[in-house]
Amino acid sequence: MKVTIVGCGNMGLVYARAFLRYQIVNADSLILAEKNEQRRDELMRLNLGKVTVADTPEIGDTDLLILAVKPQDFSDLAPKIAPYLTSRTTVVSIMAGITLQQLASSLGTTQVVRAMPNSPVELGLGMTGFSAGTDVLVAQIRQVEQLIATTGRTVFFEDEKMLDAVTAVSGSGPAYFFYIVRAMIEAGKEMGMSEAVAATLVKQTMLGSFHLINNAGKSLDDLIGTVASRGGTTEAALREFEKYHVHEGLKEGMKKAEQRAGELANLKS
Ligand SMILES: NC(=O)c1ccc[n+]([C@@H]2O[C@H](COP(=O)([O-])OP(=O)(O)OC[C@H]3O[C@@H](n4cnc5c(N)ncnc54)[C@H](OP(=O)(O)O)[C@@H]3O)[C@@H](O)[C@H]2O)c1
């Protein structure tokens, strides 16, 4: 299989490394198309694949083409690569807010897949939701899934509209988590801990609790109940959270993110 990555910044590089690590492709079958000259020099030094620019016929000589430029660069890029694309190539876009319909009309191919990864892909612990144009065959979807799975877990959505929710839940999700962790560390400091000690307590608590979610065989309500005994400290904290509408606030914030994802996609159409 031949794979081309167009736009080899942060995300493009993550994918290149992940594909090679899992031997989905070897460096001979990987093309890295990058506009930025300095970045191209860096990529050449890394020796991950053949380094080139996007507006070259060889861009079409590929089974899978990953589009990892910023969404605002897509309108400039699309006419440069469209003439070289044929039905042989499945295009996978990770650009936030560019719809399947926009991809198909700008690139002149219906072999399009839209994926929404999140930042832990960098560690192979990412979460990516993806959706495909109706002309993309199941075999192609499987191939794309195999590629994306090198960066973490994947979920396929028949309905592209769900990618707005994916953006709100897992795409932006790492920031919500960091926000909560930061608040907990600040609280620890306000109780007299040093930042380092508070951070150690909070990070280890998050890690251990995450594993309990997956391995304790209990519901979230049961897990909360196990820690929050009646009249105790945790219950006092949870009551205060309710007073400040933390639960509702988080949910409402996420719904706003979903709405914004839809608005941004419409703005670009
Ligand atoms: N970071 C995340 O967690 C995350 C999550 C979900 C989705 N995404 C999506 O991932 C995409 C890439 O994000 P990123 O953070 O990796 O961006 P980035 O670091 O800016 O990388 C994009 C690269 O593409 C290059 N480029 C621009 N136009 C090009 C062209 N015509 N041909 C070839 N290369 C071109 C840019 O060069 P210049 O610097 O010279 O412009 C840059 O090196 C975005 O669309 C974003 O929406 C990211």
The ligand as an SDF file (V2000), in Angstrom:
LIG
                    3D

 48 52  0  0  0  0  0  0  0  0999 V2000
   -3.7970   19.0280   16.7800 N   0  0  0  0  0  0  0  0  0  0  0  0
   -4.8830   18.3180   17.0500 C   0  0  0  0  0  0  0  0  0  0  0  0
   -5.0910   17.7910   18.1430 O   0  0  0  0  0  0  0  0  0  0  0  0
   -5.9210   18.1270   15.9700 C   0  0  0  0  0  0  0  0  0  0  0  0
   -7.0950   17.4320   16.2610 C   0  0  0  0  0  0  0  0  0  0  0  0
   -8.0180   17.2510   15.2370 C   0  0  0  0  0  0  0  0  0  0  0  0
   -7.7770   17.7330   13.9730 C   0  0  0  0  0  0  0  0  0  0  0  0
   -6.6330   18.4240   13.7230 N   0  0  0  0  0  0  0  0  0  0  0  0
   -6.4020   18.9290   12.3630 C   0  0  0  0  0  0  0  0  0  0  0  0
   -5.1180   18.5730   11.9250 O   0  0  0  0  0  0  0  0  0  0  0  0
   -4.7340   19.4700   10.8970 C   0  0  0  0  0  0  0  0  0  0  0  0
   -3.2600   19.7710   11.0210 C   0  0  0  0  0  0  0  0  0  0  0  0
   -3.0090   20.3990   12.2650 O   0  0  0  0  0  0  0  0  0  0  0  0
   -1.5060   20.6320   12.7370 P   0  0  0  0  0  0  0  0  0  0  0  0
   -1.5760   21.1010   14.1310 O   0  0  0  0  0  0  0  0  0  0  0  0
   -0.6750   19.4500   12.3970 O   0  0  0  0  0  0  0  0  0  0  0  0
   -1.0930   21.8680   11.7660 O   0  0  0  0  0  0  0  0  0  0  0  0
    0.3800   22.3420   11.3710 P   0  0  0  0  0  0  0  0  0  0  0  0
    1.3750   21.9300   12.4100 O   0  0  0  0  0  0  0  0  0  0  0  0
    0.2730   23.7860   10.9950 O   0  0  0  0  0  0  0  0  0  0  0  0
    0.7160   21.4860   10.0610 O   0  0  0  0  0  0  0  0  0  0  0  0
    0.1720   21.7620    8.8050 C   0  0  0  0  0  0  0  0  0  0  0  0
    1.3310   21.7490    7.8170 C   0  0  0  0  0  0  0  0  0  0  0  0
    0.8060   21.7840    6.5010 O   0  0  0  0  0  0  0  0  0  0  0  0
    1.6240   22.6650    5.7250 C   0  0  0  0  0  0  0  0  0  0  0  0
    0.8840   23.1080    4.5410 N   0  0  0  0  0  0  0  0  0  0  0  0
    0.0390   24.1500    4.3930 C   0  0  0  0  0  0  0  0  0  0  0  0
   -0.3820   24.2410    3.1210 N   0  0  0  0  0  0  0  0  0  0  0  0
    0.2030   23.2220    2.4420 C   0  0  0  0  0  0  0  0  0  0  0  0
    0.1670   22.7980    1.0770 C   0  0  0  0  0  0  0  0  0  0  0  0
   -0.5290   23.4430    0.1610 N   0  0  0  0  0  0  0  0  0  0  0  0
    0.8840   21.7050    0.7470 N   0  0  0  0  0  0  0  0  0  0  0  0
    1.6410   21.0400    1.6510 C   0  0  0  0  0  0  0  0  0  0  0  0
    1.7250   21.4080    2.9560 N   0  0  0  0  0  0  0  0  0  0  0  0
    1.0080   22.4850    3.3400 C   0  0  0  0  0  0  0  0  0  0  0  0
    1.9400   23.7760    6.6920 C   0  0  0  0  0  0  0  0  0  0  0  0
    3.0150   24.5730    6.2300 O   0  0  0  0  0  0  0  0  0  0  0  0
    3.0620   26.1210    6.7140 P   0  0  0  0  0  0  0  0  0  0  0  0
    3.3890   26.0780    8.1650 O   0  0  0  0  0  0  0  0  0  0  0  0
    4.1480   26.7240    5.8760 O   0  0  0  0  0  0  0  0  0  0  0  0
    1.7130   26.7030    6.4430 O   0  0  0  0  0  0  0  0  0  0  0  0
    2.2700   22.9760    7.9520 C   0  0  0  0  0  0  0  0  0  0  0  0
    3.6090   22.5260    7.9610 O   0  0  0  0  0  0  0  0  0  0  0  0
   -5.6450   20.6890   11.0050 C   0  0  0  0  0  0  0  0  0  0  0  0
   -6.5130   20.7250    9.8850 O   0  0  0  0  0  0  0  0  0  0  0  0
   -6.4420   20.4490   12.2600 C   0  0  0  0  0  0  0  0  0  0  0  0
   -7.7880   20.8920   12.1320 O   0  0  0  0  0  0  0  0  0  0  0  0
   -5.7010   18.6170   14.6840 C   0  0  0  0  0  0  0  0  0  0  0  0
  1  2  1  0
  2  3  2  0
  2  4  1  0
  4  5  1  0
  4 48  2  0
  5  6  2  0
  6  7  1  0
  7  8  2  0
  8  9  1  0
  8 48  1  0
  9 10  1  0
  9 46  1  0
 10 11  1  0
 11 12  1  0
 11 44  1  0
 12 13  1  0
 13 14  1  0
 14 15  2  0
 14 16  1  0
 14 17  1  0
 17 18  1  0
 18 19  2  0
 18 20  1  0
 18 21  1  0
 21 22  1  0
 22 23  1  0
 23 24  1  0
 23 42  1  0
 24 25  1  0
 25 26  1  0
 25 36  1  0
 26 27  1  0
 26 35  1  0
 27 28  2  0
 28 29  1  0
 29 30  1  0
 29 35  2  0
 30 31  1  0
 30 32  2  0
 32 33  1  0
 33 34  2  0
 34 35  1  0
 36 37  1  0
 36 42  1  0
 37 38  1  0
 38 39  2  0
 38 40  1  0
 38 41  1  0
 42 43  1  0
 44 45  1  0
 44 46  1  0
 46 47  1  0
M  CHG  2   8   1  16  -1
M  END
$$$$
